[in-house]
């Protein structure tokens, strides 16, 4: 039986280890759709959350990312744009976690 303190520690450790991968996207973007599908297929294996941010109606984000979408961030740090290379993503995610 697991006591409540152990359970709370396990939940806290999980929250710390789970990264947020943000995909800046736009509606109707084929490359964005492909990138999101690929990231979602790796989610359970690599323990991260995918957050989609649509830039269509945000002038600041539109100016910042424009035609570079999808733009990928790992916990707020720029990772890549246009396409997701699975091996590069895995490697960057591992390096990011080592720095935490």
Buried (B, 14 or more C-beta within 10 A) or exposed (E): EEEEEEEEEEEEEEEEEEBEBBBBBBEEBEBBEEBBEBBEEBEEEBEBEBEEBBBEEEEEBBEEBEEEBBBBBBBEEEBBBEEBEEEEBEEBBEEBBEEE
